């Protein structure tokens, strides 16, 4: 091989080597660019005034943006929309700076709202299509409260907790209490009232047992049924509160007492040692006549003002 032939061969090899190096350099640069692009595709921070998620036809389905409406600028909001662009669910911030969640119908009316009361407690409200509250659930220092309302915003039923226990109250459309169930230190109590809020019937617990009381519209007790250590009693009262008739239990049996409007006893029917007796009295409470039994024989006594028996008349059995 001549010198010229050798030089030509070296030149060809040199050209191939340069081409190979250039290709390798191009591949290395491309790989570096791709790697840099991949590394930069997940940034540490992305800032924008709003983000919208759209469907294939371009309809906005979800919005992430500054809180819209009267509370604009207070905080962020997340809103989901239907195909007509109407809001269905919204998570945002109220003008008072507290969080809220609302679900809406397709006409922009809130149906359920989760928020915070002015006292800083949680609340849940359901509303009708006109935006009027129907049921509210709120919290207080003593516990939770559930309130049902009519379409005019008037409360009808309240369930709430106190430091003594739970309470249930029903009201009329005028806001007057009709029925109340609530706890007392001795037990439960039920109160019914008329349309003016005046108590009519009360069922309650006493240290000796249960008690039922009926009252006039003015609040005066008319009839009382209650338990006593010796048994039960039934008492009727006049408008001034004085007892008129009383049925009670004694260690020997039952007793019926009638009184005048000043509470003075006039007639008593009672049992003693297995035998019955009737006593009539004057306005001073002094016994005047007694009808009873003595050793199996009926008898009638008249008494003088001192209580001494006059001669008696016996009737054979």
C-alpha positions in Angstrom: 0.0 0.0 0.0 1.4 3.3 -1.0 1.7 6.4 1.2 -1.1 8.1 -0.6 -3.4 5.2 0.0 -2.6 5.1 3.6 -3.3 8.8 4.0 -6.7 8.4 2.3 -7.6 5.6 4.7 -6.7 7.7 7.8 -8.7 10.6 6.5 -11.8 8.3 6.1 -11.4 6.9 9.6 -11.0 10.4 11.1 -14.3 11.5 9.4 -16.2 8.5 10.9 -14.7 9.2 14.3 -15.8 12.8 14.2 -19.3 11.8 13.1 -19.6 9.3 16.0 -18.4 11.8 18.5 -20.9 14.4 17.2 -23.7 11.8 17.5 -22.8 10.9 21.1 -22.6 14.6 22.0 -26.1 15.2 20.5 -27.5 12.2 22.5 -25.9 13.4 25.7 -27.3 16.9 25.2 -30.8 15.6 24.4 -30.8 13.3 27.5 -29.7 16.2 29.6 -32.5 18.4 28.3 -35.1 15.7 28.8 -33.9 15.1 32.3 -34.0 18.9 33.1 -37.5 19.1 31.6 -38.7 16.2 33.7 -37.2 17.6 36.8 -38.8 21.0 36.3 -42.3 19.6 35.5 -43.2 19.2 39.2 -42.5 22.6 40.7 -42.4 23.3 44.4 -45.0 26.1 44.1 -47.7 27.1 41.6 -49.5 30.4 42.2 -52.7 31.5 40.4 -55.8 33.6 41.1 -58.1 30.6 40.2 -58.1 27.1 38.9 -61.0 25.6 36.9 -61.6 22.0 36.1 -63.5 21.7 32.8 -65.2 18.8 31.0 -64.4 17.7 27.4 -66.8 20.2 26.0 -65.2 23.1 28.0 -67.9 23.3 30.7 -66.5 24.4 34.1 -67.1 21.6 36.7 -65.0 22.7 39.7 -63.6 26.1 40.7 -60.8 26.8 43.2 -60.7 30.6 43.7 -61.0 33.5 46.0 -64.3 33.4 48.0 -67.0 34.8 45.7 -70.0 37.0 46.7 -70.2 39.3 49.8 -67.3 37.6 51.4 -65.0 38.2 48.5 -61.4 38.5 49.6 -62.1 36.8 53.0 -60.7 33.4 52.0 -60.7 30.7 49.4 -63.6 28.7 48.0 -64.1 25.4 46.3 -67.2 25.2 44.1 -68.8 22.4 42.1 -71.2 23.2 39.3 -73.7 21.4 37.1 -73.8 21.4 33.3 -75.8 24.7 33.5 -73.2 26.5 35.5 -75.3 26.4 38.7 -73.5 25.9 42.0 -74.2 22.5 43.7 -71.7 22.4 46.5 -69.5 25.2 48.0 -66.8 25.1 50.6 -65.8 28.6 51.6 -65.5 31.3 54.2 -68.2 33.6 55.6 -67.8 37.4 55.9 -67.1 36.7 59.6 -64.1 34.7 58.6 -65.3 31.2 59.6 -65.6 28.2 57.4 -68.8 27.0 55.8 -70.1 24.2 53.6 -73.3 24.5 51.6 -75.2 22.3 49.2 -77.6 23.9 46.7 -80.3 22.9 44.3 -80.0 23.7 40.6 -81.6 27.1 41.1 -79.1 28.6 43.5 -81.1 27.9 46.7 -79.1 26.5 49.7 -80.6 23.3 51.0 -78.1 22.3 53.6 -75.6 24.6 55.4 -72.8 23.8 57.8 -71.4 26.7 59.6 -70.6 28.4 62.9 -73.0 30.2 65.3 -72.2 33.7 66.6 -71.1 32.0 69.9 -68.4 30.1 68.0 -70.2 26.7 68.1 -71.0 24.4 65.1 -74.3 24.4 63.4 -76.2 22.5 60.6 -79.3 23.8 58.9 -81.6 22.3 56.3 -83.7 24.6 54.2 -86.6 24.4 51.8 -86.4 25.5 48.2 -87.4 29.1 49.2 -84.3 29.5 51.5 -86.3 29.1 54.7 -84.8 27.0 57.6 -86.7 23.9 58.5 -84.3 22.0 60.8 -81.3 23.4 62.7 -78.7 21.6 64.8 -76.6 23.8 67.0 -74.3 23.4 70.0 -74.4 25.2 73.3 -72.4 25.2 76.5 -74.7 22.5 77.9 -74.9 20.3 74.8 -76.7 20.1 71.5 -80.0 21.6 70.3 -82.3 20.4 67.5 -85.0 22.8 66.3 -87.7 22.2 63.7 -89.5 25.2 62.1 -92.3 25.8 59.7 -91.9 27.6 56.4 -92.3 31.0 58.1 -89.3 30.7 60.4 -91.4 29.9 63.5 -90.1 27.2 65.8 -92.4 24.2 66.3 -90.3 21.6 68.2 -87.1 21.9 70.3 -84.9 19.2 71.6 -82.1 20.5 73.7 -79.8 19.5 76.6 -79.4 21.3 79.9 -77.1 20.6 82.8 -79.9 18.4 84.3 -80.6 16.4 81.2 -82.5 16.4 77.9 -85.6 18.5 77.2 -88.3 18.3 74.5 -90.6 21.2 73.8 -93.4 21.7 71.2 -94.7 25.1 70.3 -97.6 26.6 68.3 -97.2 29.0 65.4 -97.3 31.9 67.9 -94.3 30.7 69.7 -96.2 29.5 72.8 -95.2 26.4 74.6 -97.7 23.5 74.3 -95.9 20.4 75.7 -92.6 20.3 77.6 -90.7 17.2 78.7 -87.8 18.1 80.9 -85.7 16.7 83.8 -85.7 17.8 87.5 -83.4 16.8 90.3 -86.1 14.3 91.4 -86.9 12.8 88.0 -88.8 13.7 84.8 -91.6 16.2 84.3 -94.2 16.7 81.6 -96.1 20.0 81.2 -99.0 20.7 78.8 -100.2 24.3 78.2 -102.9 26.1 76.3 -102.4 28.3 73.2 -101.4 31.2 75.5 -98.6 29.3 77.1 -100.4 28.8 80.4 -99.8 25.5 82.2 -102.9 23.1 82.3 -101.5 19.7 83.3 -98.2 18.8 85.0 -96.8 15.3 85.7 -93.8 15.3 87.9 -91.8 13.4 90.4 -91.7 14.1 94.2 -89.6 12.5 97.0 -92.5 10.2 97.7 -93.4 9.2 94.1 -95.4 10.7 91.2 -97.7 13.7 91.1 -100.3 14.8 88.5 -101.6 18.4 88.7 -104.3 20.1 86.6 -104.5 23.9 86.6 -106.7 26.7 85.4 -105.6 29.0 82.7 -104.6 31.5 85.4 -102.2 28.9 86.9 -104.1 28.0 90.0 -104.1 24.3 90.9 -107.6 22.6 90.6 -106.9 18.9 91.0 -103.8 17.1 92.4 -103.1 13.4 92.4 -100.0 12.4 94.3 -98.2 9.7 96.2 -97.6 10.0 100.0 -95.7 7.7 102.4 -99.0 6.2 103.5 -100.5 5.9 100.0 -102.1 8.0 97.3 -104.1 11.3 97.7 -106.5 13.1 95.4 -107.3 16.7 96.1 -109.6 19.3 94.4 -109.1 23.0 95.1 -111.1 26.1 94.6 -110.0 29.2 92.6 -108.3 30.6 95.7 -106.2 27.5 96.1 -108.0 26.1 99.2 -108.7 22.4 99.3 -112.4 21.4 98.8 -112.3 17.6 98.6 -109.5 15.3 99.6 -109.3 11.5 99.2 -106.3 10.2 101.1 -104.9 7.1 102.8 -104.5 6.5 106.5 -102.8 3.6 108.3 -106.2 2.0 108.8 -107.7 2.6 105.3 -109.1 5.4 103.2 -110.4 8.9 104.1 -112.6 11.4 102.3 -112.7 15.0 103.5 -114.8 17.9 102.2 -114.0 21.5 103.1 -115.4 25.0 102.6 -113.8 27.7 100.4 -111.7 28.7 103.4 -110.2 25.2 103.8 -112.2 24.3 106.9 -113.3 20.6 107.2 -117.0 20.0 107.1 -117.4 16.2 106.5 -115.1 13.3 106.9 -115.6 9.7 105.9 -112.9 7.4 107.2 -112.0 3.9 108.3 -110.7 2.9 111.7 -109.8 -0.6 112.8 -111.7 -2.2 110.0 -114.9 -0.2 110.6 -116.2 2.9 108.8 -117.3 6.3 110.2 -118.7 9.6 109.1 -118.2 12.9 110.9 -119.8 16.2 110.3 -118.2 19.4 111.6 -119.0 23.1 112.0 -117.0 26.0 110.5 -114.7 25.9 113.4 -113.7 22.3 112.8 -115.6 20.9 115.8 -117.3 17.6 115.3 -121.1 17.7 115.6 -122.4 14.3 114.4 -120.7 10.9 114.0 -122.0 7.8 112.3 -120.0 4.8 112.8 -119.6 1.3 114.1 -118.7 0.1 117.5 -118.0 -3.6 118.1 -120.1 -4.6 115.1 -123.1 -2.4 115.9 -124.0 0.7 114.0 -124.2 3.9 116.0 -125.0 7.6 115.8 -123.4 10.2 118.1 -124.1 13.8 118.6 -121.3 15.8 120.2 -121.3 19.1 122.1 -118.9 21.9 121.3 -116.4 20.4 123.7 -116.3 17.2 121.7 -118.1 15.1 124.4 -120.5 12.6 123.0 -124.2 13.0 123.9 -126.3 9.9 124.6 -126.0 7.6 121.6 -128.5 5.6 119.7 -127.5 2.0 118.7 -129.0 0.1 115.9 -128.8 -3.7 116.0 -126.9 -5.3 113.1 
